[in-house]
């Protein structure tokens, strides 16, 4: 602009005053450009002084909150609850994650007591049993925030405690069972686990073989359960077992099973390549005698109750992994801004830039599906189909996203120092055990 003004002035020979004004404009523009260049140089110098390991291990930047905007399902109260949980995560969980991952377990009783005392283990459970009495949207908000924990095992264990082992008990259990099992679980005094999967029956729940035969005032239980999260530390199990020889969808019942009864054997703690801090157990039952009063709801309705529990479990799992995926993308962006190859940042390669943009778009699309399903669920609708769609998409996207981002980290991605490599390992376990994609397609088709 300055050059054009000078050229115009000289061509038309308008006199000294106009020329002086043009020269003044030139000086101001030149000063502006020099200032910007200095700022750019200072920024580059400061950034270059940081090592790549700093970016590899840095905590994720928190996502901008949506306060003041029209969120699909969250209000100011949801964000306040998330912020309170984030303080606990930063103080009581994340500083110890590396140690727990190395040990292959975490202190569930201590962590659950902290969360229970703050009200985070029963946000949508009845207030008379220690819950907050809020709707399921608050559970989704907390599940998202738990995704900021720097591993996958601890959030999954918390989810089992709060939203996978207890929904049927809260909805269909007797007052006595709720007082004995639900209340201390919500308060964090007891650790819960879910006994559904077996060695030959994972997502195919109808094929389980564990039996509970009624004998007088007791049920006698024989069989075994596999992939039991919290299994080595649990005080009780929400157990699904066959109580008759009738049709597979009408012969099952749910029970509250204390884990200290004679005949319950902890066979082994399963070693995994991911989700290491979550203790996963194989458990056998040999002539375990359980009072009939420990039956949840009606006999023969266990399959139905478990399918209803799965709606909340699937939505919780999607909400939780969304935040982890967002953190992986953000940390990958920060790293590729600074890591240079052939004298330019990796992020400046168009293929890298475009790939990260595509992945973030997919994450936001999944978030919209989750919020739609959650909104319908709190209104009393059956969202089995939408929840299965969300779980299918979450499983595929998590695997795709972790693989793509890991490649952009190069050699650093092969180390245990960065979150992306831990997420990659955890996703393998999630897809194989929790998100069997072929089964989700069957649920959607049906």
N, C-alpha and C positions, 0 to 999 in steps of 0.2 A: 504494500500500500504506500509506504514511504517513497519507494523508487518511482512509483507511478506519479505521485504528487510532484516530486522534483522534476521529473521529465516534463510534466505538463507546464510547470512554472517556467522552465527554461525555454521551452518551445514558444510559449506565448509572451515571454518577457514582460511579466506583469509588474515589475518593480520590486523595491527592497522589502516593503512591509509584507507582502505575500510570500516572498522568498524566506524571510525570517520566520514566519509562521510555519512554513513547510519544514524548515530546518529544525525548529522546536519540536514538531511532530515526529520527525525522524529520531531525534535524540531520545524522546520518551519511549518510542517503540523499541529502539535498540536497548535501552535500559531494561525494559520489560523482558525482552528475550534473554539478556544476560542473567537477570535474576532467576528466570526459570531454569536456565542451564545450570546455575549454581545449585539451586535446590535439587535438581535431578542428580547432579554429581554427588552431593552430600548423601542423598538417599542410596545411591549405588554403592558409595564407599562404606556406609554403615552396614548394608546388607551383605557386602562381600566379606566383611569381617566375621560374620557368623559362619560356623562350620555346617557342613551338610548334616552332621549328626544332631545338631540343634534342631533342625527341621524334622529330622526323623523321629525325635522323641518328644516334640512339643505337644502340649495339650491342644485339643481341637478348639477352634474358635466357636463360641456358642452361637447357635442359629439366631438370627434376629427375631424377636418376639413379634406377635401380631396384635399386641395391644393397640387399641385405637383404630383397628380395622375390623371389618366384618368377617370373622372366622366362620368356617362352615359349621363347627360344632363346639368350639371352645369359647369360654368367656374369660373375664379378668380373674375369676376364681380358679379356673383351670391353670392359668399361668402362675398364679400365686402358689398353688399346690406344687407345681413343677419346680418352682424356685426353691421351695422349702426342701424338697427331695434332693435337689442338686447340691445343697449345702451338706447334706448327710453323705452323699456319694463322694464329694471332694474331700471330706474329713475322715470318714469311717471306712471307706471301701477302696477307692482308687489308690491311696498310698500303699496298700497291702496286696494289690492284685498280683504283682510279679511274684511275691513270696508264695501266694496261694496257688498260682499256676505251677510253680516249681514243685510244690508239695503234693499236688494232685487233689486237693480238697480245700475247703475254707470253713471257718468256725460258724456253722449255720445257726446254732443257738444264740451266739452273741450278736451276729448281724441281724437275725430276725427279731431279736428282742429290741434292738435299737429302732428298727423300722416299725415294729408293732407298737412301741411306746409312742411313736410319732403319728400313728394312725394310718400307715401306708400299706398294711396287709389286709385291709378290709374296707376299702373306700366305698364299695357298692353293697356291703353287707349290712344286715339290720343293726340298728344302734343298740338294741337290747342285748346284743351279744358282742359288743365292743366295736362294731363297724361305724362308719360315718353316715351310712344311709343315703349316699349319693348315687346318681345313675351311672351307667356303664361308660359314658363319655369320659368321666374322671379316671376310670381304670385305664382307658386308652391313653389319656394324657400322661399318666404315671409310667405306663409301659414305654412310651416314647422317651421319657426322661431317663429311664433305666438303661436305655441304649447308649448313654454317655459313660457307662461303666466300661473300663478299658479291657474287657474280656467278654466272652459269651457265656461262660459257665455260671457265674454268679447271677446275672439277670435271669437265666433260665430257671435256676433253683428258686429264686424269688417268685417267679411266675407260677411255678408248681405250687408253692405255698399259698399264694393269694388267689389264683384264678384258674387252677386246673384240678386241684384235689378237693376244693370246697364248694363250687357252685351247686352241685346236686344236694349236698348236705344242707346248705343254707336254704334251698328251695323246697326240698321234700323231706328232710330229716325231722325226727321228733324233737320236742323241746329238750328232752333229757340228753339226746345225742348232741344237740347243738351246744348245750351247756358243757358237756364233757369234752367235746372235740373241737367244735367250731370256735368257741370263745377263746380258749387258750392258743389256738392257731392264729387267730386275728391279733391277739396281744403279743404273739411271738414267744409264748412260753412253751409251746410244743412245735416240733418240726413235722410236717406232713409230707407224704409221698403218694404217688398215684400208681396203683397196680393194675395195669391193663395189658400192656404188651407182653408177649411170651416168645420163647425161642422160635416157635413155628407160626406165630400169629402176631404180626405187628400192626400195620394199618388195617388189616382184615380182622376187625374186632370180633366178628361173628364166629371166627374159627378158634377162639381160645378154648383150652382144655381143662383149666383149673376148675375143680368141682367143690361145691359146698352142699353137703347132703344133710338135710334136716333130721335130727334124731332127738325126739322129745323137745326139750327147751333149748337145744343147742344146734348149731351147724358144725359139721365136721369137715374141715377144709384140707384138700390134698391137691398138689400141683406145684406150679412155680411161675415166677414173673421175671422178665428180662428188661434191661434198659431202664431200671428204676432210679430216676433222679432223686437225690437226697436219701437214697436207700440205706446207706451205712450210718446215717445220723437220725433217721426218722423215729418219731415216737408213735406214730400211727400211720396206717395206709388206707386210702380209699380204694377198696378192692373190688374188682369185677370178677364174678365167678358164675359158673353154670349151676343153677339150683334145680334143674329138671332135665329130662331128655326130650323136651318138646322142640318146636321150631327154633332155629338158631337166634331169631330176633325177639323171641318171647320166652326164653328159658334162662335168662341171666338176671342177676341181682347185684346191687351195690351194698357194700358193708363198710363200717368203720372198724378196722382191725388194729388193735394195739400190738405194737411190734415186740413186746416183751412176753408174749404168750409162749408156753411150751410148744415145741414142734416147729417154730419158725427158725430157719437156718439161713444165715447170710453166707452164700456160697463163695462169692468173691466180689472184689471191687474191680470193675472193668477198666482197663487202661485204654485210653483213646488218643487219637492224634490231635484232637481239638477239644474245646470245652474242658480243658484239663482241670480247672478249679472246681468243677461240678463233680461230686462223687456219684458214680453210676454203678448200681449193684445188680447182681443176679441173686434171687431169693427163692428158696424152696419152702413148701409147706408140707408137713408130715403129721397127719392126724391132729390138726390144730382145732381146738374146741372153742367156739365163739358163741356167746349168748344170742338168742334170737332177737333180743332188744337192739342189737347193733345193726340190724337191717335198715338201710336207708329207703324210706318210702315203702312201696309195695313189692312183694316178691314177683319176679318175672318182668319187672319194668326196668331192669338195670341197663339194657341196651339203649332204650329210649333216653333214660337219664344221661347216659354217657354221650350220646349224640348231641344232646342239648349242651352238655359241658364242652364238647368239641367246638361249638360255635364261638364261645368266649375264648377258648384256648387258641383257635386259629387267628382271631382278631387281635388278641394280645400279642401273639408271636409276630404278626405283620407289623404292628405298631412298634414293637421293640427293635426289630431289625432295620426299620426305616432310618432311625437316628444313627445307627452304626454305619449304614451305607452312606449317609450324608457326611459323616465324619471322615470316612475313608476318602471320599471325593475331595473334600476340602483340604485334607492333609496332603493328598496327591497334588492338588493345584499348587499349594504352597511350596512343596518340594520341587516340582518341575519348573517353577518360576526361577529357582536359584541354581539348580543343577544344570550345568552347561555341557553340551556336546558339540564339537566343531564350532566353538566360539559363540554359541548362542544358547539361551535357555531351552530346555526340552519342550516347555510349554509353547514356544514360538513355532514349533512344527505344527502345521495346520492339521495334520492327521490326529495328533495328540489333543490339540485344542478342541477339535470337532468331536472326538470320541468322548471326552469328559463332558461336553455339553449334552451329547445324546444320553449319557448315563444319568446325568442330573435331571433331565427331562423325564426319563423313565421313572425315577424315584418319585417325582412330583405327581405323575400319573397314578402310580400305585397309592400314594397318599390320598388322592381324591377318591379312589375306589374304597379304601379303608374307611374314610369319613362317611361316604354314602352308606356303606353297610352298617356302620355303627349307628348312624342316624336312624336307619330303619329298625335296627335291633332294639333301641331304647323305646321305640314306639310299639313294641310288641310283635314285630314281624319275624317270620322264620327267614333267616339269612344264610342258611346252609349253602346255597348255591353261590352267593356273593362272597361268603367267607372262604369257600373252597377256591374260587377264582383268585381272590387276593393272596391266599397261601401258595397257589400254583405260581402266580406271577412273582411273589416274593422269593420263592425258592430258585426260580430260574434267574431272576435279576441279581440276586446275591452272588450266585455262582459266576455269572457273566461279569459283574462289576468287580468282584475281587480278583478275578483272573486278569482283566484288563489293567486295573490299577497297579497290581503287583508288577507287571511288566515295565511300567513307567518308572518304578523305583530301581530297576536294574539290580545290581549286587546287593544294595541295601535291603531290597525286598526279600532276599533269601536269609536274612538274619532274624533273630528274635527280638531285636531292638525296636521294631516299628509295629504299629498297630495293624497295618495292612496285612502283614504276614500272619499275625494271630487271627485276624478276621478270616483270612483265607482258609486256615486250618479249621476254624469253628464252622464255617459254612459247609465244608465237606461233611462234617458230622451232622449238621442240621438237615442237609438235603437227604442224606442216607437214612437217618433215623426219624426225623420229625417232619420232613417235607417230601415224602415219597411222591414225586410229581405224577406218576402214572395213576396213582390212586385218587389224587385230586381231580384229574380229568374224568375219572369214573363217577365221582360224586357230582361233578358239573353236568355230565351227560344224563345221569339219572334224574 
